[in-house]
């Protein structure tokens, strides 16, 4: 899909809204002024001043309003990465994969593999794609909603019930992640076939040989041009995009868990998490925990002690 970004003033966007009045959509993304859909182009104008044109007619439609935007963001110092990576990997067409939720007591593990073609890199930069750890939840949601229809991706969610069963059977979290990454990458390869990425980049959670050892009894979707890097979100926007989409899914699941719990639960694995789990035990019983948390975390014992203490104090 072709994409073009223009930078416009609020007055110019008001003029554009009038021009596309007969094509306006009732549903608009967060942070947007208007969204319109012509027969061959989707136009979304954002309060930030960016106007995104998507579709086969995007270049022609955008040309009515001016020249494409050039990124004004300061050039960041290149991140030092592993020497086995191709020198030009940041400019290649890459499938990147990342996961979220592995260190959180509450919530599932979400893994995303995303394909970013080299021609989409400038657009993703304009839309603010970068390491999700540098973005708050509101920004994650806004960016994810913009990029999810631009790039092919696969999202896999390992819910707590299944996670706990696998962990109890003896499977390590590392193997779970390897299986999920392998499967998500396979889904994306199928989506883009017969096109092939120039590289596959996995945010490294285990050494390469250990990763493939985890998959020894599984059909490995690809070994050629597969690379691993720590802090891979800074190496290629494919991983940064995967991280944002994974975080977006994690946030939505977290909201559902809070709704099911009847109160707002906390991310991470700190003292407030222990208190939330203790409250859950007291209000819904110990049997409710497997659907909310990763039981093998030390937080479970702490929460049980807190819940017992609160129960005794009530008596």
N, C-alpha and C positions, 0 to 999 in steps of 0.2 A: 504494500500500500504506500502510495506517495504521500508525503507530508511536507507542509511548508509553515513556518512561523513568521508572523509580522509583528512589529512593535507599533502600537497605536495609542493615541491619547484617548481620554474618555469621550471627548467631543467627536473624534473620528469614529469611535466604536458606536456612539449613539447614531451617527449617520449610517453606519453599516447595518445596525439593527433595523432601521427604517427601510433600508434597501432590501433586506431579507425578510421583511415582515410576513410575506405570504408563506415563507418556509420555516418560520420559527417553531421550535419544539417547546412543549409544555414542561418537559423535564430538563433541568439544567444541572450540570456538575457543580459541586461545592466551589465557591470562589469565582464563579463565572457571572458574566453580565447577561449573555444570551447564548443560545445554541440554535443552529439552523441546519436544515438538511435539504440541499438541492438534489436534482437527479444524479449528479456525479461527484458531489463534494459535501462533506460535513464541516461546518464552521462553528468554532467555539471561541468566544471572546472572554478573557479573564480580567479580573480587576487589577491584576499585576501589570496589565498593558499588553499582554501577549495574546495574539489571535492565531489559533491553530486551524489550519486547513488540512483535511484528510480525505483521501479518495483519489480516483483516477483523474479527476479534473482539478485537483488542488492547485497545481502550478498555474493553470490558466485563470482560475478563479482568484487566486492571490494576486496575480499580476495586475488585476483591476485596481488594487489598493496600494501598490508600492512594491519595493524591493524586499526580499527575505531578510529577516533579522540576522545580524552577526552577533555572536556571543560576546558580551562585554565583561564577562566574569574574568577575574584575574587568573593568570595561568599559575596553577599550583606546581610546586616543586615535585618532580617525578618521585614516586615512591620506589625505594630500593626493593627489588623483587628477586626471586630465585634465579640463578644464572641459567637454569635449564629452560626458562620460558623464551619463546621467540622475541627478539628485540622489538619487533613492531606489533606485538600482540594487541596493544591497546587500540590499534587502527584496523584490526582484522574483523571479519564476520565470525562471531563467536557464540556458542551456547555456554552460558554461565549458570552455575547452580550454587544455592546457599540454603541454609536452614535457620529457623528461629524456634525458640522455646525449649531448647535442650537444657538450659540452666534455670528455667522457671519451674517452681514446685507446682503451681497451678497451671492448667492449660496444656494443649497438645503440642506435639512437634509438627511444624509445617515446613515442608521442603518445596522449593520452586526451582525449576530449570527454565531459563528464558533465552530466546535466540535474538540477538541484536546484530542486524546486518550493518556493515560499515557505513552505508548511506543513511542509517537512522541515528548514528552517533551524534551529529550536530543537533538534531531535534531533541533527543533525550537530554542533552546538556541544557538546551533552552528551557525544557520543562522542569529542570531542577534535580535531575536524577544524580544522586551521589550516595555515599555510604549511609545506610538507614540509621546507623547509630548516631549520626550527626543531625537527624531529623526528629522532631517531636511527632506524636501520634496524629495530630491534626494535619501536618504536612505530609506524612506518610499516606494518609487516606486520600488527600487531594491529588498527589502525584500518581498514586496507584490507579485511581479512576481515570486518569488521563492516558496512562501508558498501556493499560490492559487490553485495549483494542488496537494498539499500534504494533505490538510485538507478539509472536507466538510464544506461549509458555505452557507449562504443566504444573499444577499445584497438587501436592499430596499431603494429606493430614493424617497423622498417627494419633488417634484419640486415646485418652488416658486409660480407658478400659483395656484396649488391646495392648497398649504400651506395657501396662502392669502384668498382663498375662505373659507377654514375650519376655519381660525382665525376669519374672518368676521362673520361667522355663530355662533360664540360664543365658539368654541372649543379651549381649552387652549393648549399651547405647550406641557405641561405635558401629557395630554391625547393623543395627537398625537404620542408622543414618546412611550407611553405605548402600543398603538395599533400596532405600527411598531415593537417594540421588541417582542410582543406576536406573531405576524405573522411570523417574521423571525425565531424565535425559533421553531415554528410549522413546517416551511419548512425544517429546519435541522433535526428535529425529524423524518419527513417523509423520508428524504434522507438516514438516517442511520438505519431505521427500518429493521428488528425487534430488532436491538441492541438498548440498552437504556443507556444514560449517567448516571454516578454515582451521578452527581449533575448538576444543572443549575445555573450559576452565572451571575447576571445582575449588570452592573455598576450603582450604585444607583443614581437616579435623583429625587426620591420621596420615602417616607416611604412605607414599604411593604403594609400596609392597604390601603394607597391612590392609589398605583399602581393597586391593585385588584379592588378598587372602580372604577377606570377609565374603567376597563374591565367588569363591572357588566352586561352590555347588550351584551357582546361578548362571543363567545365560547373560554374559557381559555384553552390553549393547554396543560398546566400542572401546578399543584400546588405542587405536591410531590417533595421534594428535590430541591426546588427553593430557592435560597439565594440572598441576596442583600448586596452590599458592596461599600462604597466609595473607590476611588483609586483601583478599582478591577483589573486594569491592572497589579498591583504589587502583586495581590493575586494569580492569575492563568494565564498561558500563553494563555489560550483560549480567555480571554478578551483582552489581549495584541494583539493577532492575529486579533481579531475582530476589534479592534481599528485601527490597521495598514491597514487592508483591507478597512475599512470605509473611512479612510483618503485618501487612494489611489484613491478611487472612487470620493471623494470630489475634489481632485486635478484635476482629469480629467474633471469633470464638470466645475470647475473654469476656466480651459483653454478654454473650449467651450464658456463660457460666455464672456471671454475676446475677443475671436474671433468674437462673435456676436456683442459685443460693439464696436469693432474697436480699442480698446486700452486695456492695461493691467489694470485690476481692482484689488482692494486690499482686502485682507482677514481681518477679524475682524470687529470692529465697531467704529473705531477712526476717527480722523479729516480727514485723507487721504481718508477714505471711503466716508465721506460727500462730499469731492471734486470730487471724481469719480462719485458719483451719480448725482451731480450737472452738471457735464460735460455730462452725459448721458441724462439728462433732456433737456439741451440746444441743444444737437446734434440729439436726437431721439424723444424728446417730453415726457411729463409726462406719456402718455399712455404706454410707453415702460417699465416703472419701475416694474409692477407686475411680469413680466417674469424674472426679475433679482434679486429682493430684497424681504425681509420680510417687508412689508409696515408698519406694526404697530410699528416698531422700531422708536425711536426718531430721528434717522438719516434722516428719510424722511422729517420732518419739516426743519431740518438744511440744507439739500440739496436743498430744494425748496427756502429757503432764499438766499443761495449762488447763485443759478441759477438766481434768480430775480436780485440780485445785479450785477452779471456779465452782464446780459442783459441790465440793465440800464446804466452800464459803457460803453457799446458798442455804445449806441445811441448818 
